[in-house]
Amino acid sequence: MGRINNVFKIKPDITSPVKPAAPQALQGNISFDHVFFRYELSEKTKKLIKENFIDFKDTFTRAIENNWVIKDMSFDIKAG
């Protein structure tokens, strides 16, 4: 349980704003065309992953080096 508890102790790098802005009303359709998204893991998070997922070393090494969350995704969102 020690390794999994270390994972649960990871604090997110992104936090909610103290005073979030109110969203405006949206109209029309939304299209996403060939979207890619990735983010950099902090060194602390990389270290925790390497230490606590020893059994999945190859998988997580690739994930750390190539941490795409979305790769070449396209979709449309219709109004309503």
The first five atom37 places (N, CA, C, CB, O) and aatype in JSON, in Angstrom:
{
  "aatype": [12, 7, 1, 9, 2, 2, 19, 13, 11, 9, 11, 14, 3, 9, 16, 15, 14, 19, 11, 14, 0, 0, 14, 5, 0, 10, 5, 7, 2, 9, 15, 13, 3, 8, 19, 13, 13, 1, 18, 6, 10, 15, 6, 11, 16, 11, 11, 10, 9, 11, 6, 2, 13, 9, 3, 13, 11, 3, 16, 13, 16, 1, 0, 9, 6, 2, 2, 17, 19, 9, 11, 3, 12, 15, 13, 3, 9, 11, 0, 7],
  "atom_mask": [
    [1, 1, 1, 1, 1],
    [1, 1, 1, 0, 1],
    [1, 1, 1, 1, 1],
    [1, 1, 1, 1, 1],
    [1, 1, 1, 1, 1],
    [1, 1, 1, 1, 1],
    [1, 1, 1, 1, 1],
    [1, 1, 1, 1, 1],
    [1, 1, 1, 1, 1],
    [1, 1, 1, 1, 1],
    [1, 1, 1, 1, 1],
    [1, 1, 1, 1, 1],
    [1, 1, 1, 1, 1],
    [1, 1, 1, 1, 1],
    [1, 1, 1, 1, 1],
    [1, 1, 1, 1, 1],
    [1, 1, 1, 1, 1],
    [1, 1, 1, 1, 1],
    [1, 1, 1, 1, 1],
    [1, 1, 1, 1, 1],
    [1, 1, 1, 1, 1],
    [1, 1, 1, 1, 1],
    [1, 1, 1, 1, 1],
    [1, 1, 1, 1, 1],
    [1, 1, 1, 1, 1],
    [1, 1, 1, 1, 1],
    [1, 1, 1, 1, 1],
    [1, 1, 1, 0, 1],
    [1, 1, 1, 1, 1],
    [1, 1, 1, 1, 1],
    [1, 1, 1, 1, 1],
    [1, 1, 1, 1, 1],
    [1, 1, 1, 1, 1],
    [1, 1, 1, 1, 1],
    [1, 1, 1, 1, 1],
    [1, 1, 1, 1, 1],
    [1, 1, 1, 1, 1],
    [1, 1, 1, 1, 1],
    [1, 1, 1, 1, 1],
    [1, 1, 1, 1, 1],
    [1, 1, 1, 1, 1],
    [1, 1, 1, 1, 1],
    [1, 1, 1, 1, 1],
    [1, 1, 1, 1, 1],
    [1, 1, 1, 1, 1],
    [1, 1, 1, 1, 1],
    [1, 1, 1, 1, 1],
    [1, 1, 1, 1, 1],
    [1, 1, 1, 1, 1],
    [1, 1, 1, 1, 1],
    [1, 1, 1, 1, 1],
    [1, 1, 1, 1, 1],
    [1, 1, 1, 1, 1],
    [1, 1, 1, 1, 1],
    [1, 1, 1, 1, 1],
    [1, 1, 1, 1, 1],
    [1, 1, 1, 1, 1],
    [1, 1, 1, 1, 1],
    [1, 1, 1, 1, 1],
    [1, 1, 1, 1, 1],
    [1, 1, 1, 1, 1],
    [1, 1, 1, 1, 1],
    [1, 1, 1, 1, 1],
    [1, 1, 1, 1, 1],
    [1, 1, 1, 1, 1],
    [1, 1, 1, 1, 1],
    [1, 1, 1, 1, 1],
    [1, 1, 1, 1, 1],
    [1, 1, 1, 1, 1],
    [1, 1, 1, 1, 1],
    [1, 1, 1, 1, 1],
    [1, 1, 1, 1, 1],
    [1, 1, 1, 1, 1],
    [1, 1, 1, 1, 1],
    [1, 1, 1, 1, 1],
    [1, 1, 1, 1, 1],
    [1, 1, 1, 1, 1],
    [1, 1, 1, 1, 1],
    [1, 1, 1, 1, 1],
    [1, 1, 1, 0, 1]
  ],
  "atom_positions": [
    [[0.82, -1.2, 0.0], [0.0, 0.0, 0.0], [0.85, 1.26, 0.0], [-0.93, 0.0, 1.2], [0.36, 2.33, -0.35]],
    [[2.11, 1.16, 0.38], [2.95, 2.34, 0.47], [3.12, 3.04, -0.87], [0.0, 0.0, 0.0], [3.08, 4.27, -0.94]],
    [[3.33, 2.26, -1.94], [3.54, 2.88, -3.25], [2.28, 3.6, -3.74], [3.97, 1.83, -4.27], [2.37, 4.71, -4.25]],
    [[1.13, 2.97, -3.58], [-0.1, 3.61, -4.05], [-0.42, 4.85, -3.23], [-1.27, 2.62, -4.0], [-0.95, 5.82, -3.76]],
    [[-0.11, 4.82, -1.94], [-0.34, 6.01, -1.11], [0.53, 7.17, -1.58], [-0.04, 5.69, 0.37], [0.1, 8.33, -1.52]],
    [[1.74, 6.88, -2.05], [2.6, 7.94, -2.59], [1.96, 8.59, -3.81], [3.98, 7.38, -2.96], [2.06, 9.81, -4.0]],
    [[1.3, 7.78, -4.64], [0.63, 8.32, -5.82], [-0.51, 9.24, -5.4], [0.09, 7.18, -6.72], [-0.7, 10.31, -5.98]],
    [[-1.27, 8.85, -4.39], [-2.39, 9.67, -3.92], [-1.92, 10.98, -3.29], [-3.23, 8.9, -2.91], [-2.7, 11.92, -3.17]],
    [[-0.66, 11.04, -2.89], [-0.12, 12.26, -2.28], [0.29, 13.31, -3.32], [1.06, 11.92, -1.41], [0.61, 14.44, -2.96]],
    [[0.3, 12.94, -4.6], [0.7, 13.87, -5.65], [-0.31, 15.02, -5.71], [0.8, 13.16, -7.03], [-1.51, 14.79, -5.85]],
    [[0.19, 16.23, -5.59], [-0.66, 17.43, -5.67], [-0.7, 17.9, -7.13], [-0.13, 18.57, -4.73], [0.34, 17.94, -7.78]],
    [[-1.88, 18.24, -7.64], [-1.94, 18.72, -9.03], [-1.21, 20.05, -9.19], [-3.39, 18.87, -9.47], [-1.22, 20.89, -8.29]],
    [[-0.58, 20.22, -10.34], [0.11, 21.48, -10.64], [-0.88, 22.58, -11.01], [1.11, 21.28, -11.78], [-0.58, 23.76, -10.87]],
    [[-2.07, 22.19, -11.46], [-3.09, 23.16, -11.87], [-4.14, 23.24, -10.78], [-3.73, 22.76, -13.24], [-4.65, 22.21, -10.33]],
    [[-4.46, 24.44, -10.35], [-5.48, 24.64, -9.32], [-6.56, 25.57, -9.83], [-4.85, 25.2, -8.02], [-6.35, 26.31, -10.79]],
    [[-7.71, 25.55, -9.19], [-8.83, 26.43, -9.56], [-8.55, 27.85, -9.07], [-10.16, 25.91, -8.98], [-7.96, 28.03, -8.01]],
    [[-8.99, 28.85, -9.84], [-8.79, 30.23, -9.4], [-9.67, 30.55, -8.19], [-9.1, 31.21, -10.54], [-10.72, 29.94, -8.01]],
    [[-9.23, 31.5, -7.38], [-9.99, 31.9, -6.21], [-11.32, 32.51, -6.63], [-9.18, 32.91, -5.35], [-12.36, 32.19, -6.04]],
    [[-11.3, 33.38, -7.65], [-12.52, 34.0, -8.16], [-12.66, 33.67, -9.65], [-12.5, 35.57, -7.94], [-12.2, 34.43, -10.49]],
    [[-13.28, 32.53, -9.98], [-13.4, 32.16, -11.39], [-14.35, 33.1, -12.14], [-13.88, 30.71, -11.52], [-15.32, 33.6, -11.56]],
    [[-14.08, 33.33, -13.4], [-14.94, 34.17, -14.23], [-16.2, 33.4, -14.6], [-14.19, 34.64, -15.51], [-16.15, 32.19, -14.83]],
    [[-17.32, 34.09, -14.65], [-18.59, 33.47, -15.05], [-18.56, 33.22, -16.56], [-19.81, 34.37, -14.66], [-18.14, 34.09, -17.32]],
    [[-19.0, 32.05, -17.01], [-18.99, 31.76, -18.44], [-20.07, 32.55, -19.18], [-19.18, 30.26, -18.69], [-21.14, 32.83, -18.62]],
    [[-19.78, 32.91, -20.42], [-20.76, 33.59, -21.26], [-21.6, 32.55, -21.98], [-20.07, 34.55, -22.27], [-21.16, 31.42, -22.18]],
    [[-22.81, 32.93, -22.38], [-23.68, 32.02, -23.12], [-23.06, 31.73, -24.49], [-25.11, 32.63, -23.29], [-22.55, 32.63, -25.15]],
    [[-23.1, 30.47, -24.91], [-22.54, 30.07, -26.19], [-23.65, 29.87, -27.21], [-21.72, 28.78, -26.04], [-24.76, 29.45, -26.86]],
    [[-23.35, 30.17, -28.47], [-24.29, 29.95, -29.56], [-23.55, 29.27, -30.7], [-24.95, 31.28, -30.03], [-22.35, 29.5, -30.89]],
    [[-24.25, 28.44, -31.46], [-23.65, 27.81, -32.63], [-22.95, 26.51, -32.31], [0.0, 0.0, 0.0], [-22.99, 26.02, -31.18]],
    [[-22.32, 25.95, -33.32], [-21.61, 24.68, -33.21], [-20.14, 24.91, -32.87], [-21.74, 23.87, -34.51], [-19.61, 26.0, -33.08]],
    [[-19.51, 23.88, -32.37], [-18.08, 23.93, -32.08], [-17.42, 22.77, -32.83], [-17.79, 23.84, -30.52], [-17.89, 21.63, -32.75]],
    [[-16.35, 23.05, -33.55], [-15.62, 22.02, -34.27], [-14.17, 21.98, -33.81], [-15.69, 22.27, -35.8], [-13.52, 23.02, -33.65]],
    [[-13.68, 20.78, -33.59], [-12.27, 20.56, -33.28], [-11.7, 19.74, -34.43], [-12.08, 19.82, -31.89], [-12.23, 18.68, -34.77]],
    [[-10.62, 20.22, -35.04], [-10.07, 19.58, -36.22], [-8.59, 19.27, -36.01], [-10.27, 20.47, -37.47], [-7.77, 20.18, -35.9]],
    [[-8.26, 18.0, -35.94], [-6.88, 17.53, -35.75], [-6.25, 18.15, -34.5], [-6.02, 17.87, -36.99], [-5.23, 18.83, -34.57]],
    [[-6.87, 17.91, -33.37], [-6.42, 18.48, -32.09], [-5.35, 17.59, -31.46], [-7.61, 18.67, -31.12], [-5.5, 16.36, -31.42]],
    [[-4.29, 18.21, -30.97], [-3.25, 17.54, -30.19], [-3.13, 18.29, -28.87], [-1.88, 17.5, -30.96], [-3.19, 19.52, -28.84]],
    [[-2.95, 17.56, -27.78], [-2.76, 18.21, -26.48], [-1.84, 17.35, -25.63], [-4.12, 18.44, -25.76], [-2.01, 16.14, -25.53]],
    [[-0.87, 18.0, -25.02], [0.0, 17.31, -24.06], [0.45, 18.31, -23.02], [1.22, 16.65, -24.77], [0.28, 19.52, -23.18]],
    [[1.02, 17.81, -21.96], [1.5, 18.66, -20.88], [2.78, 18.06, -20.33], [0.43, 18.83, -19.76], [3.02, 16.86, -20.47]],
    [[3.57, 18.88, -19.72], [4.81, 18.42, -19.11], [4.55, 18.02, -17.66], [5.91, 19.51, -19.19], [3.89, 18.75, -16.92]],
    [[5.06, 16.88, -17.27], [4.96, 16.45, -15.88], [6.08, 17.12, -15.08], [5.05, 14.9, -15.76], [7.18, 17.31, -15.59]],
    [[5.78, 17.47, -13.85], [6.83, 18.04, -13.0], [7.86, 16.95, -12.68], [6.22, 18.62, -11.68], [7.55, 15.76, -12.75]],
    [[9.05, 17.36, -12.35], [10.11, 16.4, -12.01], [9.7, 15.55, -10.81], [11.43, 17.14, -11.71], [10.02, 14.36, -10.75]],
    [[9.0, 16.15, -9.87], [8.53, 15.41, -8.69], [7.56, 14.3, -9.09], [7.85, 16.38, -7.69], [7.65, 13.18, -8.59]],
    [[6.65, 14.61, -10.0], [5.68, 13.61, -10.47], [6.38, 12.5, -11.24], [4.61, 14.26, -11.34], [6.07, 11.33, -11.06]],
    [[7.34, 12.86, -12.11], [8.1, 11.85, -12.85], [8.81, 10.9, -11.9], [9.11, 12.51, -13.79], [8.81, 9.68, -12.1]],
    [[9.41, 11.45, -10.86], [10.14, 10.63, -9.88], [9.18, 9.68, -9.16], [10.86, 11.53, -8.86], [9.49, 8.5, -8.99]],
    [[8.02, 10.19, -8.73], [7.05, 9.34, -8.05], [6.55, 8.22, -8.96], [5.86, 10.17, -7.56], [6.38, 7.08, -8.51]],
    [[6.33, 8.52, -10.22], [5.88, 7.49, -11.17], [6.96, 6.42, -11.31], [5.56, 8.12, -12.55], [6.66, 5.23, -11.24]],
    [[8.21, 6.83, -11.5], [9.3, 5.87, -11.67], [9.48, 5.0, -10.43], [10.6, 6.59, -11.99], [9.77, 3.81, -10.56]],
    [[9.31, 5.58, -9.24], [9.52, 4.84, -8.0], [8.36, 3.9, -7.68], [9.73, 5.8, -6.85], [8.57, 2.84, -7.09]],
    [[7.14, 4.26, -8.06], [5.97, 3.53, -7.6], [5.32, 2.64, -8.64], [4.97, 4.49, -7.11], [4.4, 1.89, -8.32]],
    [[5.78, 2.7, -9.87], [5.23, 1.83, -10.9], [6.34, 1.02, -11.55], [4.48, 2.66, -11.96], [6.44, 0.94, -12.77]],
    [[7.17, 0.43, -10.71], [8.33, -0.35, -11.16], [7.9, -1.47, -12.1], [9.09, -0.92, -9.95], [8.59, -1.75, -13.08]],
    [[6.76, -2.13, -11.8], [6.3, -3.25, -12.61], [5.89, -2.82, -14.02], [5.13, -3.94, -11.93], [5.81, -3.66, -14.92]],
    [[5.63, -1.54, -14.22], [5.19, -1.03, -15.51], [6.22, -0.04, -16.07], [3.81, -0.35, -15.38], [5.87, 0.93, -16.74]],
    [[7.49, -0.3, -15.77], [8.57, 0.64, -16.1], [8.55, 1.07, -17.57], [9.92, 0.01, -15.78], [8.62, 2.26, -17.86]],
    [[8.45, 0.11, -18.5], [8.49, 0.45, -19.92], [7.31, 1.31, -20.33], [8.52, -0.82, -20.77], [7.48, 2.29, -21.06]],
    [[6.13, 0.95, -19.87], [4.92, 1.71, -20.21], [5.01, 3.13, -19.69], [3.68, 1.03, -19.64], [4.74, 4.07, -20.43]],
    [[5.39, 3.3, -18.44], [5.42, 4.64, -17.85], [6.6, 5.46, -18.34], [5.45, 4.54, -16.35], [6.52, 6.69, -18.37]],
    [[7.69, 4.82, -18.72], [8.81, 5.57, -19.3], [8.37, 6.22, -20.6], [10.04, 4.64, -19.54], [8.66, 7.39, -20.85]],
    [[7.65, 5.46, -21.44], [7.13, 6.03, -22.69], [6.11, 7.12, -22.39], [6.48, 4.93, -23.56], [6.09, 8.15, -23.08]],
    [[5.28, 6.93, -21.38], [4.27, 7.93, -21.03], [4.91, 9.22, -20.56], [3.33, 7.38, -19.94], [4.45, 10.31, -20.9]],
    [[5.97, 9.11, -19.79], [6.67, 10.3, -19.29], [7.32, 11.07, -20.45], [7.73, 9.91, -18.24], [7.3, 12.3, -20.47]],
    [[7.89, 10.34, -21.4], [8.6, 10.98, -22.5], [7.65, 11.48, -23.59], [9.6, 10.02, -23.1], [7.98, 12.44, -24.29]],
    [[6.5, 10.86, -23.74], [5.58, 11.19, -24.82], [4.18, 11.3, -24.24], [5.64, 10.11, -25.96], [3.31, 10.48, -24.55]],
    [[3.96, 12.29, -23.41], [2.73, 12.37, -22.63], [1.6, 13.1, -23.35], [3.01, 13.05, -21.32], [1.05, 14.07, -22.83]],
    [[1.25, 12.62, -24.54], [0.11, 13.17, -25.26], [-1.17, 12.69, -24.58], [0.13, 12.77, -26.75], [-1.33, 11.5, -24.32]],
    [[-2.06, 13.61, -24.31], [-3.37, 13.27, -23.77], [-4.35, 13.07, -24.92], [-3.88, 14.37, -22.79], [-5.2, 12.19, -24.89]],
    [[-4.22, 13.92, -25.95], [-5.05, 13.82, -27.16], [-4.11, 13.87, -28.36], [-6.12, 14.99, -27.22], [-3.23, 14.72, -28.44]],
    [[-4.32, 12.93, -29.31], [-3.49, 12.89, -30.51], [-4.39, 12.84, -31.74], [-2.53, 11.66, -30.48], [-5.1, 11.86, -31.96]],
    [[-4.36, 13.91, -32.53], [-5.04, 13.99, -33.82], [-6.53, 13.64, -33.71], [-4.36, 13.05, -34.81], [-7.02, 12.77, -34.43]],
    [[-7.22, 14.31, -32.83], [-8.64, 14.05, -32.62], [-9.47, 15.14, -33.3], [-8.97, 13.99, -31.1], [-9.16, 16.33, -33.19]],
    [[-10.51, 14.73, -34.02], [-11.43, 15.66, -34.67], [-12.85, 15.29, -34.28], [-11.25, 15.65, -36.22], [-13.22, 14.12, -34.27]],
    [[-13.66, 16.31, -33.96], [-15.07, 16.07, -33.65], [-15.83, 17.38, -33.69], [-15.23, 15.38, -32.27], [-15.25, 18.46, -33.6]],
    [[-17.16, 17.27, -33.81], [-18.06, 18.42, -33.84], [-19.04, 18.32, -32.68], [-18.83, 18.51, -35.18], [-19.48, 17.23, -32.32]],
    [[-19.36, 19.46, -32.1], [-20.37, 19.54, -31.05], [-21.48, 20.44, -31.58], [-19.76, 20.1, -29.68], [-21.27, 21.62, -31.84]],
    [[-22.66, 19.86, -31.72], [-23.8, 20.6, -32.25], [-24.41, 21.47, -31.16], [-24.85, 19.65, -32.82], [-24.36, 21.13, -29.98]],
    [[-24.98, 22.6, -31.56], [-25.64, 23.51, -30.62], [-26.8, 22.8, -29.92], [-26.15, 24.78, -31.35], [-27.48, 21.95, -30.5]],
    [[-26.99, 23.18, -28.68], [-28.13, 22.64, -27.92], [-27.73, 21.54, -27.05], [0.0, 0.0, 0.0], [-28.57, 20.98, -26.35]]
  ]
}
